[in-house]
Amino acid sequence: MNDKEFFSLWQKIGIPCKSHPWHGVEIGKHAPDCLTVYIEIVPTDTVKYELDKVSGHLRVDRPQRYSNVCPTLYGLIPQTYCGPSVGEYSASLLNRPGLMGDEDPLDICVLTEKSITHGDILLEAIPIGGLRMIDGQEADDKIVAILKGDTFQEQWKDIKDCPLPLIERLMHYFLTYKDAPGSEKKHCEITHVYGREEAHEIIRRSQRDYLAKFGQLQAQLASLGSTLN
């Protein structure tokens, strides 16, 4: 069964069952100002969990390498896709022709002082900036957001309002999470830390890339929903 056939089958059974976190959950009607986010891992996880994109279940990707643990809640933004538009944006800003999107949902880190003990949950988050990360020849942006309703951090309207050590810790994680300690070969680089408006642009582009890639899927899903209603 190829991907197209699988998604067609999933649509027929997905509505009366649990929604697929990537395709079946809406990004939110107030995007990009406020987003519905699917959380895969939390700061206490010593295993990196990742959404299985075919089944919609959370699976073990790998143990966290060495002593690294993600310092924030981390997950994906539903109904986004890092494709040509996302790749072209980074390529133009960095003057690196040929950069591509990483062909995954857009990643997001959610800052909060609250203790959330496990992933595989949905929450609402407010983007305040992002990290322009390049992994090989792929744009792999990390949107940075705050948990909606977190009164301690709701004063942070832009990433420049965050304490610098917090952003540096987040950058350190992504710059080292694939590398052995002392390794001279670096898999990832972070070229810029950008603010709220640029984060919104990345989110909008990832939505466009998603519609270009999966628009037919969403149209079929909407049609099925109307039939079942």
C-alpha positions as CSV (number, residue, x, y, z in Angstrom):
1,M,0.0,0.0,0.0
2,N,1.5,3.4,-1.0
3,D,1.1,6.6,0.9
4,K,-1.8,7.8,-1.2
5,E,-3.7,4.6,-0.7
6,F,-3.0,4.6,3.0
7,F,-4.2,8.2,3.6
8,S,-7.3,7.4,1.6
9,L,-8.0,4.4,3.9
10,W,-7.2,6.5,7.1
11,Q,-9.7,9.1,6.0
12,K,-12.5,6.6,5.9
13,I,-11.9,5.4,9.5
14,G,-10.3,8.5,11.1
15,I,-13.3,10.6,11.8
16,P,-15.1,8.2,14.2
17,C,-11.7,7.3,15.7
18,K,-8.8,9.2,17.2
19,S,-7.6,12.0,14.9
20,H,-4.2,11.8,13.3
21,P,-2.1,14.4,15.1
22,W,-0.6,15.7,11.9
23,H,-3.5,15.5,9.4
24,G,-6.6,15.2,11.5
25,V,-6.0,18.0,14.0
26,E,-6.5,21.6,12.9
27,I,-3.8,24.2,13.4
28,G,-6.3,26.6,15.0
29,K,-8.4,29.3,13.5
30,H,-6.2,32.1,15.0
31,A,-2.9,30.8,13.4
32,P,-0.2,32.0,13.2
33,D,-0.9,34.1,16.4
34,C,-2.0,31.1,18.4
35,L,-1.5,27.5,17.4
36,T,-2.7,24.0,18.4
37,V,0.5,22.0,19.0
38,Y,1.1,18.3,19.4
39,I,3.8,17.6,22.0
40,E,6.1,14.6,21.4
41,I,8.7,14.9,24.2
42,V,9.0,16.7,27.5
43,P,12.2,17.8,29.4
44,T,12.2,14.7,31.6
45,D,12.3,12.3,28.7
46,T,15.6,10.4,28.2
47,V,14.2,8.8,25.1
48,K,13.4,10.9,22.0
49,Y,9.8,10.1,20.9
50,E,8.6,11.0,17.5
51,L,5.2,10.8,15.7
52,D,5.0,7.9,13.4
53,K,3.7,9.8,10.4
54,V,1.8,6.8,8.9
55,S,0.0,5.4,11.9
56,G,-0.3,8.6,13.9
57,H,1.0,6.9,17.0
58,L,3.9,8.1,19.1
59,R,7.0,5.9,18.8
60,V,10.5,5.6,20.2
61,D,12.9,7.3,17.8
62,R,16.0,6.8,19.8
63,P,17.4,7.2,23.3
64,Q,18.6,10.8,23.8
65,R,22.3,10.7,23.0
66,Y,24.8,11.2,25.8
67,S,23.5,13.5,28.6
68,N,21.4,15.7,26.3
69,V,17.7,16.2,27.2
70,C,15.4,18.8,25.5
71,P,15.0,21.8,27.8
72,T,11.5,22.5,26.7
73,L,8.3,20.9,25.5
74,Y,8.9,19.8,21.9
75,G,6.6,18.7,19.2
76,L,5.0,19.6,15.8
77,I,2.5,22.0,14.4
78,P,-0.4,20.1,12.8
79,Q,-1.2,20.6,9.1
80,T,2.2,22.2,8.3
81,Y,5.0,20.8,6.0
82,C,8.5,22.1,5.5
83,G,8.7,21.9,1.7
84,P,9.8,24.2,-1.2
85,S,8.4,27.5,0.2
86,V,10.1,27.0,3.6
87,G,13.3,26.0,1.9
88,E,13.3,28.9,-0.5
89,Y,12.9,31.3,2.3
90,S,16.0,30.2,4.2
91,A,17.9,29.9,0.9
92,S,17.2,33.5,0.0
93,L,18.1,34.9,3.4
94,L,21.3,32.9,3.7
95,N,22.2,33.1,0.0
96,R,22.4,29.3,-0.2
97,P,20.7,28.2,-3.4
98,G,19.5,24.6,-3.2
99,L,18.3,24.5,0.4
100,M,15.3,22.3,0.8
101,G,12.7,22.0,3.6
102,D,13.2,18.8,5.6
103,E,9.8,17.4,4.4
104,D,8.5,17.1,8.0
105,P,5.9,19.0,9.9
106,L,7.2,22.3,11.3
107,D,8.9,21.8,14.7
108,I,8.0,23.8,17.8
109,C,9.5,24.3,21.3
110,V,7.0,25.5,23.9
111,L,8.3,27.4,26.9
112,T,6.5,27.1,30.2
113,E,7.2,27.0,34.0
114,K,4.5,24.4,34.4
115,S,5.3,20.7,34.8
116,I,3.9,18.6,31.9
117,T,4.9,15.1,32.6
118,H,4.4,13.3,29.3
119,G,3.9,13.8,25.6
120,D,1.2,12.7,23.2
121,I,-0.9,15.7,24.1
122,L,-2.4,18.8,22.4
123,L,-2.0,22.3,23.8
124,E,-2.3,25.9,22.6
125,A,0.9,27.9,22.2
126,I,1.7,31.5,21.1
127,P,4.7,31.8,18.8
128,I,7.3,34.5,19.8
129,G,10.2,33.6,17.5
130,G,12.4,30.8,16.2
131,L,15.7,29.3,15.4
132,R,16.9,29.0,11.8
133,M,18.5,25.6,11.9
134,I,20.2,24.0,8.9
135,D,20.7,20.2,9.0
136,G,22.9,19.2,6.0
137,Q,21.2,20.9,3.1
138,E,17.7,21.1,4.7
139,A,16.0,23.9,6.5
140,D,14.8,22.6,9.9
141,D,13.4,25.6,11.6
142,K,12.4,25.4,15.3
143,I,9.6,27.8,16.2
144,V,9.7,29.0,19.8
145,A,6.4,29.6,21.6
146,I,5.0,30.1,25.1
147,L,2.2,28.1,26.6
148,K,-1.1,30.0,26.3
149,G,-2.4,31.0,29.7
150,D,1.0,30.7,31.4
151,T,0.8,34.0,33.3
152,F,4.5,33.9,34.2
153,Q,5.6,34.1,30.6
154,E,2.7,35.8,28.8
155,Q,4.7,39.0,29.1
156,W,7.1,37.6,26.6
157,K,5.8,39.0,23.3
158,D,8.9,38.3,21.3
159,I,11.9,36.0,21.7
160,K,14.1,39.0,22.6
161,D,12.1,39.2,25.8
162,C,13.3,35.8,26.9
163,P,16.3,35.4,29.2
164,L,19.3,34.9,27.0
165,P,20.6,31.8,29.0
166,L,17.3,30.0,28.2
167,I,17.7,30.5,24.4
168,E,21.4,29.6,24.6
169,R,20.4,26.3,26.4
170,L,17.9,25.5,23.7
171,M,20.4,26.3,20.9
172,H,23.0,24.1,22.6
173,Y,20.6,21.1,22.6
174,F,19.9,21.3,18.9
175,L,23.5,22.0,18.0
176,T,24.7,18.9,19.9
177,Y,21.9,16.4,20.0
178,K,23.2,14.5,17.0
179,D,26.9,14.8,17.7
180,A,29.3,12.8,19.9
181,P,31.1,14.8,22.6
182,G,34.2,16.3,21.1
183,S,33.3,15.4,17.6
184,E,34.7,17.7,14.9
185,K,31.9,16.9,12.5
186,K,28.8,19.0,13.2
187,H,25.4,17.9,11.8
188,C,23.5,21.0,12.5
189,E,24.0,24.8,12.5
190,I,21.8,27.6,13.8
191,T,22.4,30.7,11.7
192,H,19.9,33.1,13.2
193,V,17.6,33.6,16.2
194,Y,14.6,35.4,14.8
195,G,11.5,37.2,16.2
196,R,7.8,36.8,16.2
197,E,7.0,38.3,12.7
198,E,9.5,36.0,11.0
199,A,8.2,33.0,12.9
200,H,4.7,33.9,11.6
201,E,6.1,34.0,8.0
202,I,7.7,30.5,8.5
203,I,4.4,29.2,9.8
204,R,2.4,30.6,6.9
205,R,4.9,29.2,4.4
206,S,4.7,25.7,6.1
207,Q,0.9,25.9,5.8
208,R,1.2,26.7,2.1
209,D,3.6,23.8,1.6
210,Y,1.2,21.5,3.5
211,L,-1.7,22.5,1.2
212,A,0.4,21.9,-1.9
213,K,1.5,18.5,-0.6
214,F,-1.7,17.3,1.1
215,G,-4.5,19.6,-0.1
216,Q,-6.2,16.8,-1.8
217,L,-6.1,14.8,1.4
218,Q,-7.8,17.5,3.3
219,A,-10.5,18.0,0.6
220,Q,-11.3,14.3,0.7
221,L,-11.4,14.4,4.5
222,A,-13.8,17.3,4.5
223,S,-16.0,15.5,2.0
224,L,-16.1,12.3,4.1
225,G,-17.0,14.4,7.2
226,S,-20.0,15.9,5.3
227,T,-21.1,12.4,4.3
228,L,-20.9,11.1,7.8
229,N,-22.8,14.1,9.2
